[in-house]
Each structure stands twice: as structure tokens, then as C-alpha cells.
């Protein structure tokens, strides 16, 4: 009798509904904000099992070549923290494996086709300061410093260009624009996890400017950073 049930569960919808299968309800959100610290994201799925399914049910997350086990909670919810780095999207499926009355082993991917989870890029550098407390460079008679940008949602990216704009319409900020220049040449290649730098120079010890960079990052063609040239107080 057990053998007949095990085989029939594979062949007929009626008996599968009677308790031979499992159902997964994916409770993972479709979008995460990029986590620059650990690069891990919570995945959650709810598992419902039929009366003829022998516990436990095992569940893995499958994403491309990656596979990781989920831990079962007492309420039938399975969870894990999944590592995703240097990408703006990743495919998500769950593999469930179970036994019917302790005999036939079944497995199934949910959903049949993976769904894409989006990772929203974090904001790039919004404010930067360049120390002018020392003496300016003798050759250029200017203070130089770098503005750094971290790329986290792409393996590689490029800063394709940049330009300067007044920090405000104040006369001093408009005038400062003539004393500040971009030293770097473009394009600047950026690798995930390794900051890319745009070098600036100022002939004024106290000046503000907006640095506008152009990138090939999806959804982020331009980015503005407020840069302040100013003497920094000595560290205690």
C-alpha cells in the first residue's frame, strides 16, 4: 500500500493535493538596499507540507552557481542570510527535498523559473573635505586631494567624466570655481570593493565646489559631491 501511494503521488494531482507534496511561499522582498558592510541579505520562505510528508523538509536557496541551506523555524518558516556581492541583481529559487511516508524522496524547485531580486546601489560620496592646513604644492601652487567613490553593485564600472559647478550662487563660491580644477584624466576604472578616486586641486585654501561625475553604473549616470577645501584641525 505504501508503495502505491508513493508512486501515485508523483503521477496524479489528486493524491498530491491529498498530502504527498509541499508548497513554498516566498516571503523574500523583491528589492534590497545594498549592504556595504557584510553584503548579506535575509531570505525567507514559508513551507507547508502534506499529511503524508515525513519531516523534516529540507530547503536550499539556489542562485546561479551558489547554493545555501535554510534553517527551519518552529512555525514552518525557513530563513538564511545569503551572500551577494558586486552585482545589482541576483536570481532566486528554492529547492525543497522531502520524503513521502519515509520512503520515496521528492524534490522540486520553487518557482519553476527564478525570479530576479534587485539590489539598489548605495549613495556614492555626498560630501568630501580636502585638507589645506599644510603648504601648497610648489610647482602648481595649489592644494590637492582626492574624492573617493565605492562601487558595490557591479563587478566593474567607469567614471567616464567629470565637471565642476559652483557650490552655490554666492559670489565667493562662483569665484572659487576659477581657482579649482580637476587633475584626474578619464575614464577612471573602478573595481568592486576598491575605491576609485577623482583628484582635485585648489589655489584657494578655503573654497567650496560641487564635483559632478558621470558613470556607466545602471541608474546612476551622474552624481554630485560637495567638496570643501579647508584647513583641518590637528588631531588630538
C-alpha positions, 0 to 999 in steps of 0.5 A: 500500500505504501508503495502505491501511494508513493508512486501515485503521488508523483503521477496524479494531482489528486493524491498530491493535493491529498498530502504527498507534496509541499508548497513554498511561499516566498516571503523574500522582498523583491528589492534590497538596499545594498549592504556595504558592510557584510553584503548579506541579505535575509531570505525567507520562505514559508513551507507547508507540507502534506499529511503524508510528508515525513519531516523534516523538509529540507530547503536550499536557496539556489542562485546561479552557481551558489547554493545555501541551506535554510534553517527551519523555524518552529512555525514552518518558516525557513530563513538564511542570510545569503551572500551577494556581492558586486552585482545589482541583481541576483536570481532566486529559487528554492529547492525543497527535498522531502520524503513521502511516508519515509520512503520515496524522496521528492524534490522540486524547485520553487518557482519553476523559473527564478525570479530576479531580486534587485539590489539598489546601489548605495549613495556614492560620496555626498560630501568630501573635505580636502585638507589645506592646513599644510603648504601648497604644492610648489610647482602648481601652487595649489592644494590637492586631494582626492574624492573617493567613490565605492562601487558595490553593485557591479563587478566593474564600472567607469567614471567616464567624466567629470565637471565642476559647478559652483557650490552655490550662487554666492559670489565667493563660491562662483569665484572659487570655481576659477581657482579649482580644477580637476587633475584626474584624466578619464575614464577612471576604472573602478573595481568592486570593493576598491575605491576609485578616486577623482583628484582635485586641486585648489589655489584657494585654501578655503573654497567650496565646489560641487564635483559632478561625475558621470558613470556607466553604473545602471541608474546612476549616470551622474552624481554630485559631491560637495567638496570643501577645501579647508584647513583641518584641525590637528588631531588630538 
